[in-house]
Every structure is written in C-alpha cells, then in structure tokens.
Amino acid sequence: MGSYFKDHTSRSIEELVSLKGKCSVVTGGASGIGAGIVKRLAEAGSSVVVADLNLEQAENTSKEISEITGAKVIARKADVSDSLSLVEVVETCRKDFGSLDIWVNNAGIFPTTGPAIEAKDSFVDKMLEVNVRGTFAGSREAALHMDSGGVIINLASTQGLTGGPGISAYTASKHAVVGLTKSLAIELAPKGIRVVAVAPGVIDTPGVQDQLEPLKEAGIDISTITSNSLMGRAGVPDDIARVVLFLASDLADWITGATIPVDAGKLAG
Ligand SMILES: NC(=O)c1ccc[n+]([C@@H]2O[C@H](COP(=O)([O-])OP(=O)(O)OC[C@H]3O[C@@H](n4cnc5c(N)ncnc54)[C@H](O)[C@@H]3O)[C@@H](O)[C@H]2O)c1
C-alpha cells in the first residue's frame, strides 16, 4: 500500500489536480452529467474514452471537447449492461493510451417507478441491470486492468442516501451503488485503487427533462422542481463534474469508500 499512497504535502496545487498522462473512461459520457465530467477530466489533461449507448452523440461530444481542451477524447459504443462491451472499452484505453487510471460509472437510468405495489418485475430488473450490475461490471473490468492503481468513481444519488415515494426501484439501485462503493473500496485498497461515489441532487440534464415531460405537458412549472435547493438554482452538470475532478485527482488521495452528497443542501433537512 505504501508504494501507491504517498505524502503530497510538498506538491503544488497544479500538480495535484493534473491528470496529464492518464486515461479515463466515462460511461454514459455522451450527454448530461457524463459529458460535463468528460470535459473537466480532459481539461485536467487526461485522455478520455466516452463510452455510451448513443455512439453518434458520443462522437459529437468527444469532438467538441477535444477541440476545446486539446485533449485526446474518443468515442466508443458501449452498453453497461453488456460486460463484453465494457471489456472492449478497457482494451481501447490500454491500446490507444497505454493505461487505465480513472473509471467513472456514470451511465444510469431513472424512469419513475410509480407506486411500488404496482411495479413489474421486468421494470425492477432493468433498473438494477443498468444501475447496479452495470456499475459492478464497470468497476470489475476497470479494477482488473488498473495495473498502477487508480480511481473508480460511481454516480449514486441523494436517493441512494434517503427514501422517497414513487421512485422505489431507483432508490434501491442507488443505495446499492453506495454499498458497492464501500465494499469495493475495502477490497481494492491493497491494489492502490480508490473507490468513491458522488450523490447528486436534481441536476438539469436531458434525462431529467425527459422525466419531467409529463409534468410540463400538464402545465406544471418544472422550474420549481429543478431549482428546489438551498442555493436557489437548478444544479447543472458542471456542479457534479468539478467534484468528480477533485475525487479523481491526487487532491483526494485520502478519500476512499465515501459517498459525497453534491446537492446544494437538499439532504440538510
Ligand atoms: N440528473 C440528475 O438529477 C441526477 C441526480 C442524481 C443522480 N444522477 C445520476 O447521474 C448519472 C447521469 O445522469 P444524467 O441525468 O446525466 O442522465 P442522462 O439521461 O441525461 O444521460 C445519460 C447518458 O447515459 C447513456 N446511457 C444510458 N444507458 C446506458 C447504458 N446502458 N450504457 C451506456 N450508456 C448509457 C445515455 O445515452 C446518455 O448519454 C446517472 O447515473 C443518474 O442516475 C442524476
């Protein structure tokens, strides 16, 4: 363990935050929070593989971020519920960039469950398949190939730390992500791999906008939902991306197993 975790006291802030020479993978990185994360990791100097179901969107995002940051950002089609496609992403990272250092399990789905007593098994299965098994498989494939240590960052949710009506399947899936983060952190520390999670509050993304569509159609002012926070504004992807960058960098070298709420005080009471 001593060979992986070092005393950084004498290093500059620039050095500590730099991800130069590293390769990151962001699942679901084509849009929303994932795209925000890709941009911040690339800005810090990491090469990034954007692994997403939607290849066209992933290619557009990669091109745009590569042009802005000057970093190497490439797109790969991947479905986190298909382990084989994740193995191919790992191979891309290692072949094209020589290493795998940071893996962000961001891809997730959040359809509203409705009353739990009406939820179908197939609905619950799908939620767990993508949000839990996808995070599990991504972490496993990453850990197998992080030869010089690394960081795995999971997207949990404030719903992984509390309950709520109408979203029981999603809540169960995100509590599982929080638990998985703790267990993997314990197992992987001897390999020099930190495992952490962020728990976002409501962030205005294409996925959230889709969920709110029925409310918009019913004439409900959805800004009351998206901006329901102590900071008086809706969360945006970069609010999460900046924290993910911190966790990915050596600034956070003594954080593992933790889930960090990034929710503008939603959980404060
Ligand atoms: N937006 C929020 O308010 C919020 C709050 C808490 C947690 N989260 C979590 O953050 C993550 C990202 O959320 P978002 O709002 O940006 O979502 P989004 O729906 O806006 O974007 C999700 C991206 O993931 C991709 N994707 C979906 N299923 C995939 C799969 N099986 N394999 C690979 N890619 C897949 C989509 O193509 C899309 O590019 C999710 O895990 C979500 O649960 C979001």
The ligand as an ORCA input file, in Angstrom:
! r2SCAN-3c Opt
* xyz 0 1
  N     -29.681     14.361    -13.368
  C     -29.944     14.173    -12.067
  O     -30.738     14.903    -11.434
  C     -29.262     13.073    -11.311
  C     -29.351     13.061     -9.905
  C     -28.737     12.042     -9.195
  C     -28.002     11.072     -9.865
  N     -27.919     11.104    -11.217
  C     -27.170     10.042    -11.878
  O     -26.192     10.605    -12.723
  C     -25.994      9.766    -13.862
  C     -26.165     10.585    -15.141
  O     -27.449     11.173    -15.142
  P     -27.912     12.214    -16.280
  O     -29.017     12.997    -15.682
  O     -26.733     12.901    -16.850
  O     -28.520     11.188    -17.356
  P     -28.912     11.434    -18.891
  O     -30.060     10.523    -19.154
  O     -29.092     12.887    -19.182
  O     -27.636     10.910    -19.673
  C     -27.295      9.544    -19.514
  C     -26.287      9.125    -20.578
  O     -26.047      7.728    -20.347
  C     -26.216      6.993    -21.558
  N     -26.685      5.649    -21.219
  C     -27.921      5.283    -20.742
  N     -27.962      3.953    -20.560
  C     -26.745      3.467    -20.902
  C     -26.179      2.168    -20.935
  N     -26.888      1.082    -20.617
  N     -24.878      2.041    -21.319
  C     -24.142      3.126    -21.694
  N     -24.641      4.375    -21.714
  C     -25.934      4.554    -21.319
  C     -27.231      7.792    -22.364
  O     -27.113      7.514    -23.756
  C     -26.827      9.233    -22.004
  O     -25.798      9.718    -22.854
  C     -27.000      8.607    -13.701
  O     -26.342      7.511    -13.101
  C     -28.044      9.185    -12.770
  O     -28.730      8.203    -12.048
  C     -28.537     12.075    -11.960
*
